[in-house]
Amino acid sequence: MPPNYRRAFWTSRHHAWLALLTLGLGFASGTGLGLFVGATLYALGLVFVPDLAFFRRAIDARNETANATEAAAQLAAFQKQQESLLANLSTGRRARYTQLVAVCRDIESASAEAQTTAEIGLDTRRKLDELTWTYLRMLNIEQSLEVYLETERREQVPALVKTLEAETPPLAAEVESLRKISPRPATLDGKERLLTSRLERLSSLRLRVTRIEQAQANHDLVRSEQERLVEQVKLIRADAIAAKNADTLTARIDLSIEHLAATNKWLSELAEFKDLTAQMPAVNGPTLSGTAGGALRPDSARATPQSATEK
C-alpha cells in the first residue's frame, strides 16, 4: 500500500518547520496582520506541502529505512534460529543437510547461465532457501522424535501395560468379593486404594502407548518426506544441468514448493514442535548466508555429540 503522505506530514519535521516559519513568525511579529499572514501561509502549507515531490521523497526514504531495519532484524533472528537448529543436529543428520546444500549449490551454478535477469536469479535462490529450511526443520523433528521413541523403548511401556492388564482383573475381583463381606474387612480400604492406583497408572500407560504410536507414524512420515524432498532437489539439479532453460527450471522449483505447502502445514500442526515452525522472513537482498540455497556452511556450526540413533 502507498503511504498516506498527508497523515505522515503531521508527524514529520516538515510540519514542525512549517508551523515555526508561519505561525511562529506571525506570533513573533506582534501584529494582527502578521498573525493573519502566518496563519494563511500555514493553511496553504497544509494543503500543498504533502503533495510536493521533495516531501514525498523524504517520506519514502524514511519508510524504506524503517523497512530495511525491520527486515535486517528478522533476518538476524532467523539466521540465529537456523544456526541453533543446525548445531543441535547429530553428526549424521548434519552430513545429510550438507549434502542437500551441495546439491542446491550445483543448481545455482548450473542455472546461472539460464537466468535472464538478476531478479529471476534472486527468486531462484529464495525458493532454494525454502527447500533447505524445510529440510532442516524436518531433520530436527525427526531427531527429536527418534530420541523420544528411544527413551520410551528403554522403558518398555507396552510390556508394562500387558503386565498391569494381567494383574488388575484379579485385584478387581478380590476387591469386589471383599465388598460383599459384612462387617467390612479392615483390608478393604487398602485394596481399593491399590486398585484405584493401578487403574490410573494403566490409563496413563495406555495414553503413552497411543502417543508412542503417533510419534512412530510421524517419524516415518518425516523420514519419507525428507527422502521425497531430496529426490525432488536432485531432479531440479538434473534439469538445471541438462535443459539450461530458465522456464523449465522455474516450473520444476515451483512444483517442489507447491508440494512443500502440505508438508509445512503438517509440520506446523505438530504441537510438540511449534518452536520449529517459524516462517522464513522476507528477503530482498542476498541469500540468507551467502551460500547456494541460502544454506549455512556446515563448518559454521558447533560440533555436538551424536544425540540420536542414526538410521
Secondary structure, 3 states (H helix, E strand, C coil): CCCCHHHHHHCCHHHHHHHHHHHHHHHHHCCHHHHHHHHHHHHHHHHHHHHCHHHHHHHHHHHHHHHHHHHHHHHHHHHHHHHHHHHHCCHHHHHHHHHHHHHHHHHHHHHCCCCCCHHHHHHHHHHHHHHHHHHHHHHHHHHHHHHHHHHHHHHCHHHHHHHHHHHHHHHHHHHHHHHCCCCCCCCHHHHHHHHHHHHHHHHHHHHHHHHHHHHHHHHHHHHHHHHHHHHHHHHHHHHHHHHCCHHHHHHHHHHHHHHHHHHHHHHHCCHHHHHHCCCCCCCCCCCCCCCHHHCCCHHHCCCCCCCCCCC
